[in-house]
Amino acid sequence: MNNVLTPEPHDSGDLNLTRTAPAVPAPQSVYANRIPIFLVGMMGAGKTTIGKSLSKALQREFLDLDHELEARCGVRIPTIFEIEGETGFRKRECQVLDDCTLRPGLVMATGGGAVLALENRNALRTRGVVIYLRASVDELYRRTSRDRNRPLLATADPRGTLRSLLELREPLYREVADIVMDTGSTSVAQLVTQLVERLKQMNKAIDQHAQRQPENSSENMRADFTASHPPENKPCTP
């Protein structure tokens, strides 16, 4: 590409004037360079189960973003919803995701709604490889119907809620995804084998200049939550 720009009439007339476009990062081997891997998808899609198996196959660290959020705040997710509502929960989810997406060699399972925030989608898309684990509403309902740790499904019609959430989030999952994998009838072992082979062949350019925000560190998040909500106002702890 020619980066030499012809001066406009009001320029000084120096025909040797050049402007260089910002350098575009070169694609790197995902497998060889231990580029982070992020799993997105609905609750019940298998992100944690498949993520743990994938991390073992790749000999990488596995992290569940929801569990990390609970550890940093010191309470379970339903308690965060109870104290701060979904808005407060999403704010803290953005903080922990921003921090964790900068850890190299990570396989990370995100929460089902992590893609709702634009800043999260940008971080996921530019800092690693994103795998969208896709499942039908019936399959999602079968996997989540007995789970009492999901505040968004505490409704009279959890199946209908899942359908509405999937309709809202599906375009966002696809927007950030480098790989889309259906998790219906295929075994976890087969899915992981397929994913490993695809990752070995994948190259991706990632943002090399992204930096951690100090306020999003584990210590600072825990201190902030504790200061905002004294122990007597927290109904339960993990």
Phi and psi in degrees as GROMACS dihedral restraints (atoms count N, CA, C in turn):
[ dihedral_restraints ]
;  ai    aj    ak    al  type     phi  dphi    fc
    3     4     5     6     1   -84.1    20    10
    4     5     6     7     1   116.9    20    10
    6     7     8     9     1   -94.7    20    10
    7     8     9    10     1     4.3    20    10
    9    10    11    12     1   -85.9    20    10
   10    11    12    13     1   123.8    20    10
   12    13    14    15     1  -105.2    20    10
   13    14    15    16     1   134.0    20    10
   15    16    17    18     1   -71.9    20    10
   16    17    18    19     1   130.7    20    10
   18    19    20    21     1   -60.6    20    10
   19    20    21    22     1   144.6    20    10
   21    22    23    24     1   -73.2    20    10
   22    23    24    25     1   163.2    20    10
   24    25    26    27     1   -55.9    20    10
   25    26    27    28     1   -31.2    20    10
   27    28    29    30     1   -84.7    20    10
   28    29    30    31     1    -1.9    20    10
   30    31    32    33     1   -69.3    20    10
   31    32    33    34     1   173.6    20    10
   33    34    35    36     1   -69.7    20    10
   34    35    36    37     1   -14.8    20    10
   36    37    38    39     1    93.5    20    10
   37    38    39    40     1     2.1    20    10
   39    40    41    42     1   -74.2    20    10
   40    41    42    43     1   103.1    20    10
   42    43    44    45     1   -71.9    20    10
   43    44    45    46     1    -7.3    20    10
   45    46    47    48     1   -91.0    20    10
   46    47    48    49     1    -1.2    20    10
   48    49    50    51     1   -65.9    20    10
   49    50    51    52     1   126.6    20    10
   51    52    53    54     1  -127.7    20    10
   52    53    54    55     1   153.6    20    10
   54    55    56    57     1  -129.2    20    10
   55    56    57    58     1   123.4    20    10
   57    58    59    60     1   -96.1    20    10
   58    59    60    61     1   128.3    20    10
   60    61    62    63     1   -67.6    20    10
   61    62    63    64     1   150.2    20    10
   63    64    65    66     1   -56.4    20    10
   64    65    66    67     1   141.8    20    10
   66    67    68    69     1   -65.4    20    10
   67    68    69    70     1   134.9    20    10
   69    70    71    72     1   -94.8    20    10
   70    71    72    73     1   126.1    20    10
   72    73    74    75     1   -61.0    20    10
   73    74    75    76     1   138.9    20    10
   75    76    77    78     1   -77.7    20    10
   76    77    78    79     1   144.4    20    10
   78    79    80    81     1   -60.9    20    10
   79    80    81    82     1   142.6    20    10
   81    82    83    84     1  -121.1    20    10
   82    83    84    85     1   156.8    20    10
   84    85    86    87     1   -67.2    20    10
   85    86    87    88     1   121.5    20    10
   87    88    89    90     1   -62.4    20    10
   88    89    90    91     1   -42.3    20    10
   90    91    92    93     1   -71.1    20    10
   91    92    93    94     1   -48.0    20    10
   93    94    95    96     1   -74.0    20    10
   94    95    96    97     1   -32.2    20    10
   96    97    98    99     1   -98.4    20    10
   97    98    99   100     1     7.0    20    10
   99   100   101   102     1    51.6    20    10
  100   101   102   103     1    43.0    20    10
  102   103   104   105     1   -64.0    20    10
  103   104   105   106     1   135.6    20    10
  105   106   107   108     1   -57.6    20    10
  106   107   108   109     1   149.9    20    10
  108   109   110   111     1  -121.5    20    10
  109   110   111   112     1   127.7    20    10
  111   112   113   114     1  -118.9    20    10
  112   113   114   115     1   130.6    20    10
  114   115   116   117     1  -101.9    20    10
  115   116   117   118     1   126.6    20    10
  117   118   119   120     1  -122.1    20    10
  118   119   120   121     1   161.8    20    10
  120   121   122   123     1   147.8    20    10
  121   122   123   124     1   172.8    20    10
  123   124   125   126     1   -68.1    20    10
  124   125   126   127     1   159.8    20    10
  126   127   128   129     1   -58.6    20    10
  127   128   129   130     1   131.4    20    10
  129   130   131   132     1    91.0    20    10
  130   131   132   133     1     0.2    20    10
  132   133   134   135     1   -77.0    20    10
  133   134   135   136     1   -13.5    20    10
  135   136   137   138     1   103.0    20    10
  136   137   138   139     1    18.1    20    10
  138   139   140   141     1   -61.5    20    10
  139   140   141   142     1   -44.5    20    10
  141   142   143   144     1   -70.6    20    10
  142   143   144   145     1   -47.1    20    10
  144   145   146   147     1   -61.8    20    10
  145   146   147   148     1   -49.9    20    10
  147   148   149   150     1   -69.6    20    10
  148   149   150   151     1   -37.5    20    10
  150   151   152   153     1   -60.7    20    10
  151   152   153   154     1   -43.3    20    10
  153   154   155   156     1   -63.3    20    10
  154   155   156   157     1   -43.1    20    10
  156   157   158   159     1   -67.4    20    10
  157   158   159   160     1   -39.6    20    10
  159   160   161   162     1   -65.5    20    10
  160   161   162   163     1   -40.1    20    10
  162   163   164   165     1   -63.9    20    10
  163   164   165   166     1   -37.3    20    10
  165   166   167   168     1   -65.9    20    10
  166   167   168   169     1   -43.2    20    10
  168   169   170   171     1   -63.6    20    10
  169   170   171   172     1   -34.1    20    10
  171   172   173   174     1   -93.7    20    10
  172   173   174   175     1    -4.0    20    10
  174   175   176   177     1    56.5    20    10
  175   176   177   178     1    52.8    20    10
  177   178   179   180     1  -123.7    20    10
  178   179   180   181     1   166.4    20    10
  180   181   182   183     1   -75.4    20    10
  181   182   183   184     1   141.1    20    10
  183   184   185   186     1  -110.0    20    10
  184   185   186   187     1   140.2    20    10
  186   187   188   189     1  -138.1    20    10
  187   188   189   190     1   131.3    20    10
  189   190   191   192     1   -97.1    20    10
  190   191   192   193     1   117.9    20    10
  192   193   194   195     1   -61.5    20    10
  193   194   195   196     1   -38.5    20    10
  195   196   197   198     1   -63.1    20    10
  196   197   198   199     1   -42.6    20    10
  198   199   200   201     1   -66.6    20    10
  199   200   201   202     1   -38.1    20    10
  201   202   203   204     1   -64.6    20    10
  202   203   204   205     1   -39.5    20    10
  204   205   206   207     1   -63.2    20    10
  205   206   207   208     1   -42.8    20    10
  207   208   209   210     1   -62.0    20    10
  208   209   210   211     1   -42.3    20    10
  210   211   212   213     1   -64.0    20    10
  211   212   213   214     1   -38.3    20    10
  213   214   215   216     1   -74.2    20    10
  214   215   216   217     1   -34.6    20    10
  216   217   218   219     1   -87.0    20    10
  217   218   219   220     1   -23.5    20    10
  219   220   221   222     1    85.8    20    10
  220   221   222   223     1     9.0    20    10
  222   223   224   225     1  -141.1    20    10
  223   224   225   226     1   165.9    20    10
  225   226   227   228     1   -76.1    20    10
  226   227   228   229     1   158.9    20    10
  228   229   230   231     1   -58.6    20    10
  229   230   231   232     1   -43.1    20    10
  231   232   233   234     1   -57.0    20    10
  232   233   234   235     1   -32.9    20    10
  234   235   236   237     1   -69.9    20    10
  235   236   237   238     1   -39.3    20    10
  237   238   239   240     1   -61.6    20    10
  238   239   240   241     1   -43.3    20    10
  240   241   242   243     1   -60.2    20    10
  241   242   243   244     1   -42.9    20    10
  243   244   245   246     1   -64.9    20    10
  244   245   246   247     1   -39.8    20    10
  246   247   248   249     1   -82.0    20    10
  247   248   249   250     1   -45.3    20    10
  249   250   251   252     1  -113.1    20    10
  250   251   252   253     1    -7.5    20    10
  252   253   254   255     1    75.6    20    10
  253   254   255   256     1   177.1    20    10
  255   256   257   258     1   -66.0    20    10
  256   257   258   259     1   -34.0    20    10
  258   259   260   261     1   -61.1    20    10
  259   260   261   262     1   -45.4    20    10
  261   262   263   264     1   -65.4    20    10
  262   263   264   265     1   -40.3    20    10
  264   265   266   267     1   -60.9    20    10
  265   266   267   268     1   -45.2    20    10
  267   268   269   270     1   -64.0    20    10
  268   269   270   271     1   -35.8    20    10
  270   271   272   273     1   -61.7    20    10
  271   272   273   274     1   -45.9    20    10
  273   274   275   276     1   -70.9    20    10
  274   275   276   277     1   -31.7    20    10
  276   277   278   279     1   -62.3    20    10
  277   278   279   280     1   -41.4    20    10
  279   280   281   282     1   -61.6    20    10
  280   281   282   283     1   -39.9    20    10
  282   283   284   285     1   -62.8    20    10
  283   284   285   286     1   -49.1    20    10
  285   286   287   288     1   -72.1    20    10
  286   287   288   289     1   -34.2    20    10
  288   289   290   291     1   -66.0    20    10
  289   290   291   292     1   -42.0    20    10
  291   292   293   294     1   -58.7    20    10
  292   293   294   295     1   -40.3    20    10
  294   295   296   297     1   -71.3    20    10
  295   296   297   298     1   -45.9    20    10
  297   298   299   300     1   -77.6    20    10
  298   299   300   301     1   -26.0    20    10
  300   301   302   303     1   -68.3    20    10
  301   302   303   304     1    -9.3    20    10
  303   304   305   306     1   -95.6    20    10
  304   305   306   307     1     6.1    20    10
  306   307   308   309     1   -90.7    20    10
  307   308   309   310     1   116.9    20    10
  309   310   311   312     1   -68.8    20    10
  310   311   312   313     1   154.3    20    10
  312   313   314   315     1    69.1    20    10
  313   314   315   316     1    23.8    20    10
  315   316   317   318     1  -102.5    20    10
  316   317   318   319     1   143.4    20    10
  318   319   320   321     1  -110.6    20    10
  319   320   321   322     1   117.5    20    10
  321   322   323   324     1  -125.2    20    10
  322   323   324   325     1   128.3    20    10
  324   325   326   327     1   -92.6    20    10
  325   326   327   328     1   122.9    20    10
  327   328   329   330     1   -92.0    20    10
  328   329   330   331     1   165.5    20    10
  330   331   332   333     1   -72.1    20    10
  331   332   333   334     1   157.8    20    10
  333   334   335   336     1   -59.9    20    10
  334   335   336   337     1   -31.4    20    10
  336   337   338   339     1   -99.4    20    10
  337   338   339   340     1     9.9    20    10
  339   340   341   342     1   -61.1    20    10
  340   341   342   343     1   -28.0    20    10
  342   343   344   345     1   -76.8    20    10
  343   344   345   346     1    -5.9    20    10
  345   346   347   348     1   -65.9    20    10
  346   347   348   349     1   -33.8    20    10
  348   349   350   351     1   -85.9    20    10
  349   350   351   352     1   131.6    20    10
  351   352   353   354     1   -59.2    20    10
  352   353   354   355     1   -40.8    20    10
  354   355   356   357     1   -64.1    20    10
  355   356   357   358     1   -32.0    20    10
  357   358   359   360     1   -68.9    20    10
  358   359   360   361     1   -44.0    20    10
  360   361   362   363     1   -61.6    20    10
  361   362   363   364     1   -41.4    20    10
  363   364   365   366     1   -63.2    20    10
  364   365   366   367     1   -42.8    20    10
  366   367   368   369     1   -64.9    20    10
  367   368   369   370     1   -44.7    20    10
  369   370   371   372     1   -62.5    20    10
  370   371   372   373     1   -45.5    20    10
  372   373   374   375     1   -69.2    20    10
  373   374   375   376     1   -34.2    20    10
  375   376   377   378     1   -99.1    20    10
  376   377   378   379     1   -10.9    20    10
  378   379   380   381     1  -109.5    20    10
  379   380   381   382     1    -5.9    20    10
  381   382   383   384     1  -171.1    20    10
  382   383   384   385     1  -168.1    20    10
  384   385   386   387     1   -96.8    20    10
  385   386   387   388     1   132.2    20    10
  387   388   389   390     1  -109.3    20    10
  388   389   390   391     1   126.1    20    10
  390   391   392   393     1  -111.8    20    10
  391   392   393   394     1   120.6    20    10
  393   394   395   396     1   -93.8    20    10
  394   395   396   397     1   114.7    20    10
  396   397   398   399     1   -92.0    20    10
  397   398   399   400     1   114.5    20    10
  399   400   401   402     1  -106.6    20    10
  400   401   402   403     1   140.2    20    10
  402   403   404   405     1  -148.4    20    10
  403   404   405   406     1   156.4    20    10
  405   406   407   408     1   -75.7    20    10
  406   407   408   409     1   163.1    20    10
  408   409   410   411     1   -59.7    20    10
  409   410   411   412     1   -42.6    20    10
  411   412   413   414     1   -61.9    20    10
  412   413   414   415     1   -41.3    20    10
  414   415   416   417     1   -68.0    20    10
  415   416   417   418     1   -41.3    20    10
  417   418   419   420     1   -62.6    20    10
  418   419   420   421     1   -42.3    20    10
  420   421   422   423     1   -64.9    20    10
  421   422   423   424     1   -41.8    20    10
  423   424   425   426     1   -59.3    20    10
  424   425   426   427     1   -38.6    20    10
  426   427   428   429     1   -81.2    20    10
  427   428   429   430     1   -21.6    20    10
  429   430   431   432     1  -112.5    20    10
  430   431   432   433     1    -5.9    20    10
  432   433   434   435     1   -61.7    20    10
  433   434   435   436     1   -27.1    20    10
  435   436   437   438     1  -101.9    20    10
  436   437   438   439     1     3.5    20    10
  438   439   440   441     1   -87.5    20    10
  439   440   441   442     1   117.9    20    10
  441   442   443   444     1   -94.7    20    10
  442   443   444   445     1     7.4    20    10
  444   445   446   447     1  -103.2    20    10
  445   446   447   448     1    26.6    20    10
  447   448   449   450     1  -125.7    20    10
  448   449   450   451     1    92.8    20    10
  450   451   452   453     1   -56.6    20    10
  451   452   453   454     1   -35.5    20    10
  453   454   455   456     1   -68.5    20    10
  454   455   456   457     1   -18.0    20    10
  456   457   458   459     1   -99.0    20    10
  457   458   459   460     1     6.5    20    10
  459   460   461   462     1   -81.1    20    10
  460   461   462   463     1    63.8    20    10
  462   463   464   465     1  -130.5    20    10
  463   464   465   466     1   170.8    20    10
  465   466   467   468     1   -71.0    20    10
  466   467   468   469     1   -21.7    20    10
  468   469   470   471     1  -134.0    20    10
  469   470   471   472     1    74.7    20    10
  471   472   473   474     1   -61.4    20    10
  472   473   474   475     1   -33.3    20    10
  474   475   476   477     1   -64.3    20    10
  475   476   477   478     1   -43.4    20    10
  477   478   479   480     1   -64.4    20    10
  478   479   480   481     1   -36.6    20    10
  480   481   482   483     1   -63.2    20    10
  481   482   483   484     1   -43.7    20    10
  483   484   485   486     1   -60.7    20    10
  484   485   486   487     1   -41.0    20    10
  486   487   488   489     1   -63.1    20    10
  487   488   489   490     1   -44.1    20    10
  489   490   491   492     1   -65.6    20    10
  490   491   492   493     1   -42.1    20    10
  492   493   494   495     1   -63.5    20    10
  493   494   495   496     1   -41.3    20    10
  495   496   497   498     1   -65.4    20    10
  496   497   498   499     1   -40.2    20    10
  498   499   500   501     1   -61.5    20    10
  499   500   501   502     1   -38.2    20    10
  501   502   503   504     1   -71.7    20    10
  502   503   504   505     1   -41.7    20    10
  504   505   506   507     1   -91.0    20    10
  505   506   507   508     1   -23.8    20    10
  507   508   509   510     1   -50.5    20    10
  508   509   510   511     1   -48.7    20    10
  510   511   512   513     1   -62.0    20    10
  511   512   513   514     1   -30.7    20    10
  513   514   515   516     1   -74.9    20    10
  514   515   516   517     1   -38.9    20    10
  516   517   518   519     1   -59.9    20    10
  517   518   519   520     1   -45.3    20    10
  519   520   521   522     1   -68.7    20    10
  520   521   522   523     1   -31.5    20    10
  522   523   524   525     1   -60.6    20    10
  523   524   525   526     1   -39.4    20    10
  525   526   527   528     1   -94.8    20    10
  526   527   528   529     1   -11.5    20    10
  528   529   530   531     1   -76.1    20    10
  529   530   531   532     1   134.3    20    10
  531   532   533   534     1   -91.9    20    10
  532   533   534   535     1   -29.5    20    10
  534   535   536   537     1  -134.7    20    10
  535   536   537   538     1   135.5    20    10
  537   538   539   540     1  -114.5    20    10
  538   539   540   541     1   126.1    20    10
  540   541   542   543     1  -130.9    20    10
  541   542   543   544     1   123.8    20    10
  543   544   545   546     1   -78.8    20    10
  544   545   546   547     1   138.0    20    10
  546   547   548   549     1  -116.8    20    10
  547   548   549   550     1    35.8    20    10
  549   550   551   552     1   -74.0    20    10
  550   551   552   553     1   -89.5    20    10
  552   553   554   555     1   -98.6    20    10
  553   554   555   556     1    -9.2    20    10
  555   556   557   558     1   -73.3    20    10
  556   557   558   559     1   139.4    20    10
  558   559   560   561     1   -68.9    20    10
  559   560   561   562     1   157.8    20    10
  561   562   563   564     1   -59.6    20    10
  562   563   564   565     1   -42.4    20    10
  564   565   566   567     1   -60.6    20    10
  565   566   567   568     1   -43.0    20    10
  567   568   569   570     1   -66.5    20    10
  568   569   570   571     1   -42.7    20    10
  570   571   572   573     1   -60.5    20    10
  571   572   573   574     1   -44.7    20    10
  573   574   575   576     1   -64.6    20    10
  574   575   576   577     1   -41.8    20    10
  576   577   578   579     1   -58.8    20    10
  577   578   579   580     1   -44.8    20    10
  579   580   581   582     1   -63.9    20    10
  580   581   582   583     1   -41.9    20    10
  582   583   584   585     1   -65.1    20    10
  583   584   585   586     1   -42.8    20    10
  585   586   587   588     1   -59.4    20    10
  586   587   588   589     1   -44.3    20    10
  588   589   590   591     1   -63.2    20    10
  589   590   591   592     1   -39.9    20    10
  591   592   593   594     1   -69.0    20    10
  592   593   594   595     1   -38.7    20    10
  594   595   596   597     1   -67.4    20    10
  595   596   597   598     1   -34.3    20    10
  597   598   599   600     1   -63.2    20    10
  598   599   600   601     1   -28.2    20    10
  600   601   602   603     1   -96.5    20    10
  601   602   603   604     1    -1.3    20    10
  603   604   605   606     1   -95.7    20    10
  604   605   606   607     1   139.0    20    10
  606   607   608   609     1  -119.9    20    10
  607   608   609   610     1   143.0    20    10
  609   610   611   612     1  -151.7    20    10
  610   611   612   613     1   138.9    20    10
  612   613   614   615     1   -86.7    20    10
  613   614   615   616     1   130.5    20    10
  615   616   617   618     1  -121.8    20    10
  616   617   618   619     1   162.7    20    10
  618   619   620   621     1   -72.7    20    10
  619   620   621   622     1   112.3    20    10
  621   622   623   624     1   -86.8    20    10
  622   623   624   625     1    -7.1    20    10
  624   625   626   627     1  -108.7    20    10
  625   626   627   628     1    -1.5    20    10
  627   628   629   630     1   -63.1    20    10
  628   629   630   631     1   140.4    20    10
  630   631   632   633     1  -127.3    20    10
  631   632   633   634     1   151.1    20    10
  633   634   635   636     1   -70.1    20    10
  634   635   636   637     1   144.4    20    10
  636   637   638   639     1   -93.5    20    10
  637   638   639   640     1   123.1    20    10
  639   640   641   642     1   -53.9    20    10
  640   641   642   643     1   -36.1    20    10
  642   643   644   645     1   -68.6    20    10
  643   644   645   646     1   -13.6    20    10
  645   646   647   648     1   -95.7    20    10
  646   647   648   649     1     3.8    20    10
  648   649   650   651     1   -67.6    20    10
  649   650   651   652     1   160.5    20    10
  651   652   653   654     1   -57.4    20    10
  652   653   654   655     1   -46.2    20    10
  654   655   656   657     1   -64.5    20    10
  655   656   657   658     1   -43.9    20    10
  657   658   659   660     1   -71.1    20    10
  658   659   660   661     1   -35.6    20    10
  660   661   662   663     1   -64.7    20    10
  661   662   663   664     1   -43.8    20    10
  663   664   665   666     1   -62.8    20    10
  664   665   666   667     1   -43.3    20    10
  666   667   668   669     1   -64.5    20    10
  667   668   669   670     1   -39.9    20    10
  669   670   671   672     1   -65.6    20    10
  670   671   672   673     1   -44.3    20    10
  672   673   674   675     1   -66.3    20    10
  673   674   675   676     1   -41.6    20    10
  675   676   677   678     1   -63.4    20    10
  676   677   678   679     1   -41.2    20    10
  678   679   680   681     1   -67.3    20    10
  679   680   681   682     1   -35.4    20    10
  681   682   683   684     1   -75.7    20    10
  682   683   684   685     1   -29.3    20    10
  684   685   686   687     1  -135.9    20    10
  685   686   687   688     1    91.3    20    10
  687   688   689   690     1   -54.9    20    10
  688   689   690   691     1   155.5    20    10
  690   691   692   693     1   -51.7    20    10
  691   692   693   694     1   -35.5    20    10
  693   694   695   696     1   -67.3    20    10
  694   695   696   697     1   -15.4    20    10
  696   697   698   699     1   -97.9    20    10
  697   698   699   700     1     2.9    20    10
  699   700   701   702     1  -106.4    20    10
  700   701   702   703     1   111.8    20    10
  702   703   704   705     1   -61.9    20    10
  703   704   705   706     1   -31.3    20    10
  705   706   707   708     1  -154.4    20    10
  706   707   708   709     1   164.7    20    10
  708   709   710   711     1  -127.9    20    10
  709   710   711   712     1   159.4    20    10
